[in-house]
Amino acid sequence: MKIIDLEPGDARLAGELLPVLRELRPHLTEELFREVYEKGYAQGLRFSAAYDGEGVCVGAAGWRIIDNTSQIRKLYVDDLVTAEAARSTGVGHRLLGHLEERARQAGCRYLNLDSGTHRTDAHRFYLRERMDIVAFNFDKALDPD
């Protein structure tokens, strides 16, 4: 398995990574994804893609390094998904390992992510990966007006 980071404008983002990412984020169109990445890149957003031995993208991770007062420096995972056909084959484990190494290289104290309450299979995976449940996340939808 090979994991690479993809920069904005890389054709593999739309052609290879986005189809996998859409398994987690079905609302993303190619145009919206491009717009989010272009804006998010300036805020530290990065994407990593995992490829199997045949060169097929089987996993995607969106992440960023964040400095804040609660955890000082952390690598925050916005998105982590393994293609359905490749689940339970070690892709998620390898992607998390890649992100953990990036976090260590950047001097992060934590690797952190949020997961929807309905994603119980993902929660089992994160717990197996020795991640702890340490907080609640609260949202309030805002009207676009």
Disulfide bonds with the S-S distance in Angstrom:
none
